[in-house]
């Protein structure tokens, strides 16, 4: 019996990029769930087990990446979830493990995710 693939939570307001990230990471053996805002991400995390990794666009509508990071950092059940930030700048926060500088390519994305989470194939 095989295990379920690790769940990645993508928070990205650009629908084209969000869909591309889901497609790429699903093809790599991960279960990718995507939301457009930090509020939607928090709502998802309230009803699901913690994801193996959060891939976070730092500038999303409503609850931007900074507010989401603070919320994750303050919740004991989510404080240890690694976060990879997507940004054009150098972002610093205790919850951020790595920053993917925009623009990035597929291989860089997959290598970054694999540093924190192992796919099943």
Secondary structure, DSSP 8 states (H G I E B T S, - for coil): ------EEEEE-S-HHHHHHHHHHHHHTT-EEEEESSHHHHHHHHHHS---SEEEEESS-SSS-HHHHHHHHHH-TTTTTSEEEEEESS----TTEEEEEESS--HHHHHHHHHHH-----
